[in-house]
Amino acid sequence: MGKLKGMVPFITEDEINEMVIDLARQIERDYENKDLVLICPLKGSVLFCSDLMRKINLPLVVDFVYLTSPKGESVRILKDISTNVFQKDVLIVEEIIDAGRTLSFLRERIAASYPASLKICTLLDKPARRELPIQPDYTGRTIDDRYLIGYGLDSEEIGRNYKDIYNFAQ
């Protein structure tokens, strides 16, 4: 598969798989006998959410939300969830937490529906870029400030399908 120029391997497919399995085991322990709803923000989180939900050995429901937050503009909803999350245990599944603006908006919006619990699971956490005080409850790996593509992460929509994650020097 042709890769973009300037890409350096950062996290391999095998390392990603290990992180996903570890996260799934933690989630299974915490959500046994609960009504678990996974919320997958489109588009970047699709691969991670898909892999994670297949490794969680519990009954669960998955729903999708599509938000956009162009630089300098407020967050807009392009597709909202359709699942009733009232008194359900909700887990937002993000591929990466960066500034946290969109995720904070989503968390507040879901909290307004009175779920039984509301937590955040992220494959990658990049706290150096945080603009709002938001912390994940489950983290695959905390990383420094770097530009990444692959496994859902993109550069102008290119690279989401790569099996590995690459550091992309722009």
N, CA, C and O of each residue as an XYZ file, in Angstrom:
680
protein
N       0.848     -1.174      0.000
C       0.000      0.000      0.000
C       0.893      1.236      0.000
O       1.815      1.338      0.809
N       0.624      2.164     -0.895
C       1.424      3.379     -0.974
C       1.193      4.274      0.233
O       0.053      4.538      0.615
N       2.269      4.731      0.818
C       2.203      5.605      1.988
C       2.583      7.022      1.582
O       3.250      7.240      0.571
N       2.148      7.970      2.383
C       2.492      9.356      2.151
C       3.953      9.601      2.492
O       4.529      8.889      3.315
N       4.552     10.600      1.867
C       5.948     10.944      2.156
C       6.075     11.451      3.585
O       5.163     12.083      4.119
N       7.211     11.166      4.189
C       7.501     11.680      5.524
C       6.916     10.865      6.667
O       6.907     11.327      7.808
N       6.428      9.664      6.387
C       5.831      8.827      7.429
C       6.879      7.924      8.058
O       7.670      7.280      7.369
N       6.863      7.891      9.390
C       7.780      7.052     10.152
C       6.930      6.134     11.025
O       6.036      6.624     11.715
N       7.173      4.814     11.025
C       6.373      3.919     11.868
C       6.410      4.349     13.332
O       7.468      4.693     13.859
N       5.247      4.328     13.984
C       5.146      4.751     15.389
C       4.556      3.639     16.264
O       5.137      3.290     17.291
N       3.398      3.078     15.862
C       2.772      1.973     16.598
C       2.350      0.925     15.578
O       1.625      1.233     14.632
N       2.801     -0.311     15.768
C       2.507     -1.379     14.816
C       1.105     -1.946     15.025
O       0.474     -1.738     16.062
N       0.644     -2.660     14.016
C      -0.654     -3.328     14.094
C      -0.706     -4.266     15.300
O      -1.726     -4.322     15.986
N       0.372     -5.000     15.569
C       0.409     -5.912     16.719
C       0.320     -5.157     18.043
O      -0.363     -5.601     18.966
N       1.003     -4.025     18.139
C       0.944     -3.217     19.361
C      -0.468     -2.652     19.564
O      -0.969     -2.610     20.688
N      -1.095     -2.226     18.482
C      -2.473     -1.728     18.555
C      -3.383     -2.845     19.060
O      -4.205     -2.623     19.950
N      -3.242     -4.035     18.501
C      -4.068     -5.172     18.900
C      -3.904     -5.472     20.393
O      -4.892     -5.746     21.075
N      -2.682     -5.424     20.904
C      -2.438     -5.659     22.329
C      -3.131     -4.606     23.189
O      -3.715     -4.928     24.224
N      -3.065     -3.341     22.754
C      -3.732     -2.266     23.500
C      -5.235     -2.478     23.511
O      -5.880     -2.299     24.544
N      -5.800     -2.860     22.366
C      -7.243     -3.074     22.267
C      -7.674     -4.227     23.171
O      -8.692     -4.124     23.857
N      -6.927     -5.304     23.181
C      -7.245     -6.448     24.047
C      -7.188     -6.039     25.514
O      -8.081     -6.388     26.285
N      -6.150     -5.303     25.911
C      -6.025     -4.844     27.303
C      -7.208     -3.965     27.697
O      -7.764     -4.119     28.784
N      -7.593     -3.044     26.811
C      -8.731     -2.167     27.092
C     -10.027     -2.981     27.205
O     -10.842     -2.729     28.092
N     -10.213     -3.947     26.316
C     -11.415     -4.788     26.344
C     -11.528     -5.540     27.668
O     -12.620     -5.644     28.226
N     -10.419     -6.061     28.174
C     -10.443     -6.795     29.449
C     -10.821     -5.869     30.602
O     -11.594     -6.258     31.477
N     -10.283     -4.646     30.614
C     -10.634     -3.674     31.658
C     -12.126     -3.348     31.605
O     -12.799     -3.300     32.634
N     -12.626     -3.127     30.407
C     -14.040     -2.777     30.214
C     -14.935     -3.934     30.639
O     -15.965     -3.717     31.277
N     -14.557     -5.151     30.295
C     -15.347     -6.324     30.712
C     -15.463     -6.394     32.232
O     -16.541     -6.663     32.762
N     -14.362     -6.154     32.932
C     -14.398     -6.190     34.401
C     -15.337     -5.119     34.960
O     -16.095     -5.374     35.896
N     -15.281     -3.922     34.379
C     -16.050     -2.796     34.911
C     -17.523     -2.806     34.513
O     -18.352     -2.217     35.205
N     -17.855     -3.463     33.414
C     -19.231     -3.400     32.894
C     -19.973     -4.730     32.924
O     -21.010     -4.869     32.275
N     -19.471     -5.693     33.651
C     -20.173     -6.974     33.762
C     -21.564     -6.737     34.362
O     -21.708     -6.020     35.353
N     -22.584     -7.347     33.750
C     -23.977     -7.230     34.186
C     -24.534     -5.801     34.101
O     -25.402     -5.422     34.888
N     -24.034     -5.020     33.153
C     -24.530     -3.653     32.958
C     -25.026     -3.491     31.532
O     -24.698     -4.290     30.655
N     -25.820     -2.446     31.306
C     -26.341     -2.139     29.967
C     -25.358     -1.223     29.249
O     -25.489      0.000     29.302
N     -24.390     -1.807     28.588
C     -23.308     -1.049     27.964
C     -23.687     -0.551     26.572
O     -24.157     -1.309     25.724
N     -23.466      0.754     26.363
C     -23.668      1.385     25.066
C     -22.351      2.038     24.665
O     -21.836      2.898     25.380
N     -21.811      1.630     23.523
C     -20.615      2.268     22.983
C     -21.050      3.356     22.017
O     -21.897      3.127     21.154
N     -20.471      4.540     22.164
C     -20.720      5.644     21.241
C     -19.436      5.876     20.457
O     -18.384      6.166     21.026
N     -19.545      5.743     19.139
C     -18.392      5.864     18.246
C     -18.490      7.163     17.451
O     -19.342      7.281     16.570
N     -17.633      8.140     17.749
C     -17.600      9.360     16.935
C     -16.978      9.071     15.564
O     -15.886      8.512     15.466
N     -17.690      9.460     14.524
C     -17.205      9.260     13.159
C     -16.273     10.396     12.784
O     -16.453     11.512     13.271
N     -15.310     10.160     11.961
C     -14.995      8.981     11.209
C     -13.824      8.232     11.838
O     -13.706      7.015     11.696
N     -12.973      8.961     12.525
C     -11.701      8.407     12.987
C     -11.773      7.216     13.906
O     -10.871      6.378     13.892
N     -12.816      7.111     14.703
C     -12.887      6.056     15.719
C     -13.444      4.734     15.212
O     -13.507      3.769     15.974
N     -13.846      4.664     13.961
C     -14.523      3.469     13.440
C     -13.672      2.202     13.578
O     -14.171      1.184     14.057
N     -12.414      2.244     13.175
C     -11.580      1.037     13.257
C     -11.375      0.607     14.701
O     -11.525     -0.570     15.029
N     -11.033      1.556     15.563
C     -10.807      1.248     16.964
C     -12.076      0.704     17.617
O     -12.027     -0.312     18.310
N     -13.200      1.362     17.405
C     -14.454      0.913     18.005
C     -14.837     -0.478     17.505
O     -15.287     -1.323     18.279
N     -14.656     -0.707     16.215
C     -14.972     -2.009     15.631
C     -14.118     -3.115     16.255
O     -14.635     -4.165     16.637
N     -12.827     -2.877     16.354
C     -11.931     -3.874     16.955
C     -12.245     -4.072     18.436
O     -12.281     -5.202     18.923
N     -12.471     -2.974     19.146
C     -12.739     -3.050     20.576
C     -14.025     -3.815     20.866
O     -14.042     -4.689     21.733
N     -15.099     -3.497     20.150
C     -16.375     -4.155     20.465
C     -16.339     -5.646     20.151
O     -17.037     -6.430     20.794
N     -15.533     -6.047     19.169
C     -15.419     -7.478     18.870
C     -14.623     -8.225     19.933
O     -14.729     -9.445     20.049
N     -13.826     -7.494     20.706
C     -13.024     -8.131     21.753
C     -13.677     -8.060     23.132
O     -13.219     -8.715     24.069
N     -14.737     -7.275     23.263
C     -15.470     -7.196     24.536
C     -16.487     -8.332     24.567
O     -17.406     -8.380     23.749
N     -16.313     -9.235     25.508
C     -17.199    -10.395     25.621
C     -18.354    -10.107     26.568
O     -18.529    -10.775     27.587
N     -19.138     -9.097     26.207
C     -20.328     -8.710     26.945
C     -21.392     -8.283     25.936
O     -21.058     -7.856     24.831
N     -22.668     -8.394     26.303
C     -23.696     -7.826     25.422
C     -23.521     -6.303     25.407
O     -23.257     -5.693     26.443
N     -23.668     -5.706     24.245
C     -23.546     -4.257     24.153
C     -24.292     -3.743     22.939
O     -24.647     -4.500     22.035
N     -24.520     -2.447     22.941
C     -25.138     -1.739     21.828
C     -24.106     -0.730     21.351
O     -23.371     -0.160     22.158
N     -24.047     -0.507     20.047
C     -23.140      0.514     19.516
C     -23.957      1.522     18.713
O     -24.900      1.165     18.006
N     -23.574      2.778     18.841
C     -24.221      3.836     18.069
C     -23.140      4.800     17.600
O     -22.021      4.800     18.113
N     -23.492      5.616     16.622
C     -22.529      6.505     15.982
C     -22.991      7.946     16.050
O     -24.187      8.234     15.992
N     -22.037      8.841     16.172
C     -22.290     10.264     16.158
C     -21.244     10.883     15.238
O     -20.103     10.425     15.188
N     -21.636     11.921     14.515
C     -20.703     12.597     13.620
C     -20.750     14.079     13.956
O     -21.749     14.759     13.721
N     -19.657     14.557     14.506
C     -19.528     15.951     14.911
C     -18.432     16.607     14.097
O     -17.510     15.940     13.626
N     -18.534     17.913     13.933
C     -17.476     18.657     13.267
C     -17.195     19.905     14.093
O     -18.100     20.500     14.680
N     -15.929     20.287     14.125
C     -15.546     21.498     14.862
C     -14.402     22.192     14.126
O     -13.248     22.129     14.548
N     -14.743     22.858     13.013
C     -13.712     23.576     12.274
C     -13.024     24.610     13.161
O     -13.645     25.178     14.059
N     -11.741     24.851     12.904
C     -10.968     25.816     13.693
C     -11.741     27.115     13.869
O     -12.231     27.698     12.901
N     -11.844     27.559     15.117
C     -12.482     28.833     15.403
C     -14.001     28.815     15.395
O     -14.630     29.837     15.671
N     -14.600     27.675     15.085
C     -16.060     27.585     15.047
C     -16.549     26.661     16.159
O     -15.775     25.882     16.715
N     -17.837     26.755     16.477
C     -18.400     25.881     17.497
C     -18.653     24.493     16.911
O     -18.693     24.309     15.694
N     -18.820     23.529     17.803
C     -19.065     22.145     17.399
C     -20.461     22.038     16.807
O     -21.421     22.594     17.341
N     -20.562     21.317     15.697
C     -21.859     21.074     15.051
C     -22.093     19.569     14.963
O     -21.154     18.790     14.796
N     -23.359     19.176     15.077
C     -23.743     17.768     14.972
C     -24.203     17.506     13.543
O     -25.159     18.126     13.077
N     -23.532     16.595     12.846
C     -23.953     16.198     11.511
C     -24.822     14.944     11.558
O     -25.701     14.761     10.717
N     -24.568     14.065     12.562
C     -25.388     12.875     12.794
C     -25.379     12.610     14.289
O     -24.319     12.426     14.888
N     -26.550     12.591     14.884
C     -26.670     12.368     16.321
C     -26.891     10.881     16.594
O     -27.228     10.122     15.685
N     -26.700     10.469     17.848
C     -26.997      9.083     18.211
C     -28.510      8.875     18.154
O     -29.280      9.823     18.306
N     -28.923      7.642     17.937
C     -30.349      7.316     17.913
C     -30.745      6.426     19.087
O     -31.930      6.170     19.298
N     -29.772      5.957     19.846
C     -30.023      5.087     20.995
C     -30.440      5.913     22.207
O     -29.849      6.955     22.492
N     -31.450      5.444     22.909
C     -31.851      6.067     24.165
C     -30.849      5.624     25.232
O     -30.781      4.438     25.556
N     -30.078      6.554     25.778
C     -29.041      6.211     26.753
C     -29.472      6.465     28.196
O     -28.667      6.314     29.115
N     -30.726      6.847     28.404
C     -31.232      7.081     29.758
C     -31.018      5.837     30.623
O     -31.463      4.742     30.280
N     -30.329      6.028     31.750
C     -30.026      4.964     32.718
C     -29.226      3.800     32.137
O     -29.262      2.693     32.673
N     -28.508      4.046     31.049
C     -27.609      3.040     30.472
C     -26.163      3.443     30.811
O     -25.887      4.604     31.115
N     -25.268      2.486     30.753
C     -23.847      2.753     30.967
C     -23.209      3.051     29.617
O     -23.112      2.178     28.753
N     -22.779      4.290     29.450
C     -22.301      4.773     28.158
C     -20.781      4.922     28.179
O     -20.193      5.449     29.123
N     -20.176      4.435     27.102
C     -18.728      4.546     26.930
C     -18.459      5.176     25.564
O     -18.750      4.578     24.528
N     -17.903      6.385     25.572
C     -17.500      7.041     24.332
C     -16.153      6.449     23.926
O     -15.224      6.399     24.732
N     -16.049      6.001     22.673
C     -14.842      5.329     22.185
C     -14.154      6.228     21.161
O     -14.637      6.391     20.040
N     -13.026      6.805     21.556
C     -12.262      7.729     20.713
C     -10.937      7.103     20.291
O     -10.320      6.374     21.068
N     -10.497      7.380     19.068
C      -9.192      6.887     18.653
C      -8.076      7.724     19.261
O      -7.009      7.196     19.575
N      -8.312      9.047     19.435
C      -7.308      9.924     20.042
C      -8.001     11.109     20.698
O      -8.978     11.641     20.171
N      -7.489     11.514     21.843
C      -7.954     12.750     22.479
C      -6.847     13.766     22.318
O      -5.717     13.572     22.768
N      -7.204     14.849     21.666
C      -6.254     15.909     21.346
C      -6.641     17.149     22.156
O      -6.418     17.187     23.366
N      -7.211     18.149     21.514
C      -7.621     19.382     22.203
C      -8.758     19.130     23.186
O      -8.809     19.733     24.258
N      -9.673     18.230     22.810
C     -10.778     17.868     23.690
C     -12.039     18.691     23.513
O     -13.012     18.473     24.236
N     -12.057     19.626     22.579
C     -13.244     20.466     22.387
C     -14.457     19.653     21.949
O     -15.529     19.767     22.544
N     -14.297     18.842     20.919
C     -15.416     18.058     20.401
C     -15.860     17.006     21.417
O     -17.055     16.792     21.619
N     -14.896     16.358     22.047
C     -15.209     15.328     23.038
C     -15.934     15.928     24.244
O     -16.875     15.321     24.755
N     -15.513     17.104     24.707
C     -16.194     17.772     25.824
C     -17.644     18.077     25.461
O     -18.548     17.875     26.271
N     -17.858     18.560     24.244
C     -19.211     18.834     23.766
C     -20.046     17.559     23.777
O     -21.178     17.556     24.260
N     -19.477     16.467     23.237
C     -20.203     15.200     23.171
C     -20.521     14.674     24.561
O     -21.633     14.212     24.816
N     -19.552     14.742     25.454
C     -19.766     14.260     26.821
C     -20.908     15.033     27.496
O     -21.769     14.429     28.134
N     -20.918     16.351     27.358
C     -21.977     17.161     27.958
C     -23.335     16.846     27.333
O     -24.347     16.784     28.031
N     -23.350     16.652     26.040
C     -24.612     16.349     25.338
C     -25.180     15.009     25.810
O     -26.381     14.904     26.062
N     -24.340     13.996     25.931
C     -24.808     12.683     26.389
C     -25.200     12.737     27.862
O     -26.191     12.122     28.258
N     -24.445     13.455     28.670
C     -24.760     13.581     30.098
C     -26.148     14.184     30.319
O     -26.805     13.873     31.313
N     -26.594     15.037     29.408
C     -27.918     15.659     29.503
C     -29.045     14.645     29.346
O     -30.195     14.951     29.660
N     -28.733     13.437     28.863
C     -29.730     12.370     28.710
C     -29.762     11.436     29.917
O     -30.446     10.413     29.889
N     -29.037     11.775     30.963
C     -29.015     11.043     32.222
C     -28.669      9.560     32.089
O     -29.459      8.700     32.480
N     -27.488      9.258     31.536
C     -27.061      7.851     31.538
C     -26.748      7.403     32.971
O     -26.505      8.237     33.843
N     -26.753      6.105     33.210
C     -26.376      5.574     34.530
C     -24.916      5.910     34.822
O     -24.556      6.226     35.956
N     -24.083      5.839     33.790
C     -22.685      6.244     33.903
C     -22.215      6.696     32.527
O     -22.798      6.334     31.505
N     -21.157      7.491     32.519
C     -20.612      8.009     31.266
C     -19.103      8.073     31.403
O     -18.565      8.831     32.211
N     -18.429      7.262     30.597
C     -16.963      7.216     30.633
C     -16.411      7.340     29.220
O     -17.138      7.260     28.230
N     -15.092      7.539     29.164
C     -14.391      7.726     27.894
C     -13.266      6.712     27.785
O     -12.487      6.514     28.718
N     -13.200      6.072     26.617
C     -12.112      5.145     26.297
C     -11.392      5.705     25.076
O     -12.028      6.035     24.075
N     -10.076      5.811     25.154
C      -9.299      6.282     24.014
C      -8.117      5.361     23.762
O      -7.493      4.853     24.695
N      -7.824      5.157     22.501
C      -6.626      4.397     22.160
C      -5.398      5.226     22.488
O      -4.452      4.729     23.099
N      -5.412      6.501     22.080
C      -4.275      7.392     22.296
C      -4.717      8.667     22.993
O      -5.732      9.265     22.635
N      -3.947      9.076     23.991
C      -4.217     10.318     24.703
C      -3.023     11.252     24.503
O      -1.878     10.888     24.772
N      -3.317     12.465     24.024
C      -2.269     13.460     23.752
C      -2.531     14.684     24.640
O      -3.026     15.700     24.152
N      -2.203     14.599     25.947
C      -2.548     15.679     26.873
C      -1.842     17.009     26.584
O      -2.337     18.057     26.999
N      -0.726     16.999     25.900
C       0.010     18.235     25.597
C      -0.818     19.202     24.748
O      -0.574     20.409     24.768
N      -1.791     18.678     24.006
C      -2.611     19.511     23.111
C      -3.957     19.913     23.723
O      -4.758     20.584     23.073
N      -4.206     19.505     24.966
C      -5.512     19.698     25.582
C      -5.840     21.178     25.776
O      -5.046     21.940     26.327
N      -7.019     21.561     25.313
C      -7.536     22.916     25.510
C      -8.569     22.942     26.630
O      -8.756     23.967     27.285
N      -9.237     21.818     26.848
C     -10.244     21.702     27.900
C      -9.866     20.558     28.834
O      -9.267     19.576     28.397
N     -10.213     20.674     30.123
C      -9.825     19.643     31.098
C     -10.690     18.388     30.988
O     -11.688     18.246     31.695
N     -10.302     17.491     30.104
C     -11.038     16.243     29.930
C     -10.044     15.089     30.031
O      -8.970     15.117     29.429
N     -10.422     14.088     30.797
C      -9.532     12.949     31.026
C     -10.235     11.647     30.647
O     -11.396     11.448     31.006
N      -9.552     10.765     29.933
C     -10.155      9.459     29.621
C     -10.158      8.554     30.853
O      -9.325      8.690     31.748
N     -11.110      7.635     30.873
C     -11.181      6.638     31.938
C     -10.388      5.390     31.572
O      -9.929      4.654     32.445
N     -10.234      5.164     30.274
C      -9.464      4.023     29.756
C      -8.550      4.569     28.659
O      -9.009      5.246     27.740
N      -7.261      4.271     28.763
C      -6.285      4.775     27.797
C      -5.380      3.652     27.328
O      -4.792      2.933     28.136
N      -5.273      3.509     26.001
C      -4.345      2.534     25.451
C      -2.901      2.986     25.635
O      -2.056      2.218     26.094
N      -2.623      4.244     25.273
C      -1.273      4.785     25.415
C      -1.333      6.310     25.463
O      -2.068      6.936     24.698
N      -0.556      6.896     26.364
C      -0.392      8.354     26.409
C       0.827      8.683     25.553
O       1.882      8.062     25.680
N       0.658      9.671     24.680
C       1.723     10.024     23.746
C       2.064     11.507     23.860
O       1.291     12.299     24.400
N       3.239     11.865     23.339
C       3.620     13.270     23.293
C       2.972     13.924     22.075
O       2.249     13.274     21.321
N       3.233     15.195     21.896
C       2.609     15.958     20.821
C       3.277     15.635     19.489
O       4.382     16.098     19.205
N       2.598     14.844     18.686
C       3.088     14.483     17.356
C       1.896     14.289     16.438
O       0.793     13.982     16.890
N       2.127     14.468     15.145
C       1.072     14.326     14.146
C       1.076     12.893     13.646
O       2.084     12.416     13.125
N      -0.062     12.197     13.804
C      -0.146     10.769     13.482
C      -1.177     10.503     12.396
O      -2.184     11.204     12.292
N      -0.913      9.482     11.590
C      -1.920      8.985     10.649
C      -1.896      7.457     10.670
O      -0.904      6.824     11.031
N      -3.030      6.903     10.269
C      -3.188      5.449     10.248
C      -4.165      5.001     11.315
O      -4.360      5.690     12.316
N      -4.780      3.842     11.103
C      -5.733      3.240     12.039
C      -6.810      4.243     12.452
O      -7.105      4.411     13.635
N      -7.384      4.897     11.458
C      -8.458      5.855     11.692
C      -8.004      7.302     11.675
O      -8.795      8.197     11.375
N      -6.754      7.541     11.988
C      -6.204      8.897     11.969
C      -5.837      9.253     10.535
O      -5.320      8.421      9.789
N      -6.113     10.509     10.155
C      -5.937     10.853      8.745
C      -5.162     12.148      8.541
O      -4.959     12.937      9.464
N      -4.746     12.327      7.316
C      -4.207     13.593      6.840
C      -5.069     13.976      5.650
O      -4.889     13.455      4.549
N      -6.014     14.896      5.876
C      -6.974     15.291      4.845
C      -7.678     14.073      4.244
O      -7.774     13.926      3.025
N      -8.166     13.206      5.133
C      -8.924     11.987      4.814
C      -8.074     10.834      4.272
O      -8.611      9.754      4.027
N      -6.781     11.027      4.081
C      -5.896      9.965      3.599
C      -5.236      9.287      4.794
O      -4.820      9.954      5.741
N      -5.143      7.957      4.748
C      -4.397      7.205      5.750
C      -5.231      6.505      6.802
O      -4.692      5.723      7.585
N      -6.526      6.760      6.847
C      -7.361      6.114      7.865
C      -7.284      4.589      7.788
O      -7.415      3.909      8.807
N      -7.075      4.054      6.598
C      -7.104      2.609      6.383
C      -5.777      1.909      6.675
O      -5.716      0.682      6.598
N      -4.724      2.638      7.004
C      -3.440      1.997      7.291
C      -3.542      1.153      8.559
O      -4.162      1.578      9.534
N      -2.949     -0.024      8.556
C      -3.029     -0.936      9.696
C      -2.156     -0.494     10.861
O      -2.460     -0.789     12.017
N      -1.079      0.208     10.562
C      -0.174      0.726     11.587
C      -0.438      2.221     11.755
O      -1.124      2.843     10.943
N       0.124      2.783     12.831
C       0.052      4.231     13.038
C       1.445      4.789     12.780
O       2.451      4.258     13.252
N       1.472      5.871     12.022
C       2.724      6.501     11.625
C       2.804      7.903     12.174
O       1.802      8.611     12.281
N       4.020      8.292     12.520
C       4.306      9.682     12.836
C       4.472     10.374     11.488
O       5.233      9.918     10.634
N       3.767     11.459     11.310
C       3.757     12.134     10.017
C       4.410     13.495     10.181
O       3.832     14.398     10.787
N       5.601     13.643      9.648
C       6.314     14.916      9.718
C       5.843     15.771      8.554
O       6.160     15.496      7.397
N       5.077     16.819      8.876
C       4.522     17.659      7.826
C       5.573     18.601      7.276
O       5.284     19.390      6.377
